[in-house]
């Protein structure tokens, strides 16, 4: 592998890791979605380094063009400033499991690097690697059930986000809804409906 190819690989890998860290740690959900988009673009660049042009195009069309847009749509429904209330309960357990996750990740990276150094060179990929035929055989073969389950999971997530946004919106009473409620109450009691001008 040439020096330019090595630099391209490390650059795409570095950008992908930075985008993933932003997606996980960003407090603003829009910035998190932009970090996810950066990571997706970098992974598409890695696919291009493997001469898998079809996989790179699908990565851009499906993830960057659909999934990230879907996330932004849900974020706009909930509001970009929507955050979970801060809860100090369980902070010790969260810190413990976060540290455990980082430890497991570091051990995994160390073992993978050690195995890569002592392993035999990787075999050459087939000529149809990254092509439409090989991708279709893998997607609609052994990966058919996980693919369908992921689409159902995304649909459930969108329905849940819409239900949450509708519930939050129903808590705020608009002036028209207030007038309608007062008119309905006055009709049921037989009294004249009160207006804002009369109240003033």
N, C-alpha and C positions, 0 to 999 in steps of 0.2 A: 504494500500500500504506500502510495507516494506521500510526501510531506503535506501537499495541499489537501489530499483526502483526509489525512489525520487531523489537520487543523479544522477542516469542515465538520468532521465528526465531533470533535471536542467542543466546537463552537455551538453546534446544534444541541449537544447534550447539556452544556452549561446553561443555555437559554431555556431548555426544557425544564431543568431542575429549578431555575429561578422562577419561571412561570408557575410551576407546581407549588413552590413555597408561597408565592403571592396569593394563589388561589386558596391556600389553606389558612394563611395567617391574616389576610386582609380583613379589617373590620367592616369596610364598606363592601356590600355585595356586588356592586357594579365593578369595582376594582378587582374583586375576586374573579368575576366572570372574564375580565380582560386578561388576568393572569392565566386562566384556563385556556383562553384563546391563544395566548402566546405559546403555551405548552403544546397545544394541538398543532400549531404551525411548525414548531420545532420537530415534532414527531414526524410530520409530513416530510420535512427536510431529511430526516434520517431514512425514511423509506426511499427517497430519491437516491440517497447514497448506496442503497442496496439494489438499485436499478429496478425497483418495484414502482413503476410510474402509476399503475392502476391503483395500487393501495394508497399512494400519496394523493391521487385525485379523489378517491373515496373518503380519505381522511379529511380533506378540505370541504368536500360537498356535504358529507353527513354530519361531521362534528362541528367544524367551523361555521358551516352554512345553515345548519339546522339545530343542533343541540345547544350551541351557545346562544343562538337567537331565541330558542325556547326558554333558556334560563333567564335571559334578559326580559323576555315577555312576562315571566312569572315574577321577576323582581319588580317590574313596573306595576304589576297588579298589587303586590304587597307594599310597594313604596320602597325607594332606595334606602330610607333610614329605618326600615323595619328591623328591629333587633330583639332578641330574646331578653327578658328581664334578667338582670344580674342576680345570681344566686350564689352565696358563699358556701352553701351546704355541699358537702362532698368534694371540697377543693383538695383535700389531702388525697383522696382516692383518685381524683382526676390527675393530680400531679404525679402520683405513683405510676399509674398506667401510662401516662405520657412518657415518663422516663423509661419505663419498661419497653415501650414501643420503639423509642430511639435506640435503646440497647440492642434489641433484637435486630433492628435495621442495620446497625453498625456491624454486628456479628455476621449477619447474612452477607453484607458487602465484603467483609474480610474473607469469609469462606469462599465466596464466589471468585474473588480476585486470586486467592491461593489456588483454587482448582483450575482457574484459567491459565495460570503460569505453568502448572505441572501437567496440564492436559495436552493431548495431541492437537495439532492444528485442525481448525474447523474444516469440514468437507465443503467442497464447492456446491453452491446451490444449483438446483436444476435449471434447465433453460426456460421452463415455464414459470419460474418463481415470480410471484407478484403479478402474474397474468390473470386474465379474466377466468380462464378455465380452472386453474388451480385454486383461485379464490372462491369460485362458485362451488367447487367440490368440497372445500373445507367449510364454507358457510352453510350450505344446504345439506351437508352430510352430518359429521359428528357435532357440529356447532349449531344445529338447527334449533334445538330446544332452548339453550341459553339465549339465542338471538330473539326468539319469540317471547321468552320471559322478560328480557330487558325492555322490549317494546311495551309489554303490559305494565311493567314497573314505571316507565316514563308516563304512561297514560294515567296511572293512579296518582302519581306525583302532581300532574297538572290539575286533575280534578280536585285533589286536596288543597292545592294552592288557590284555586278559584273559590272553593268553599270557605277557606279562611278569609280571603279578601272580601267576599260577600258578607260574611259575619261581622267583620270589622266595619264595613260600610253601613250595615244595618244599625249599628250602635249610635251613629250620628244622625240625628233627626233634622231634616231639611226644613226650611220655612214652609214650603208647600205641604209637606207631610204634617207639620204642626197645625196648619190651618185646617187641613182635612180632618185631623183627629179632633180638633175643637168643634168643627162643624158637625161631625158625627156624634160627639158627646152631647152637644146642644140639641140636636134633633131627637136623640133618645130621651133627654130630660124635658123637652118642650120649651126650653129657654132660647132666647135670641143668641145667635153666635157672636162671640166677642171678637173684635178686630183689633189690630195694632193701634189704629187711630183712636178708637174708643178707649182703649186702655191708657193712652197717653192723655 
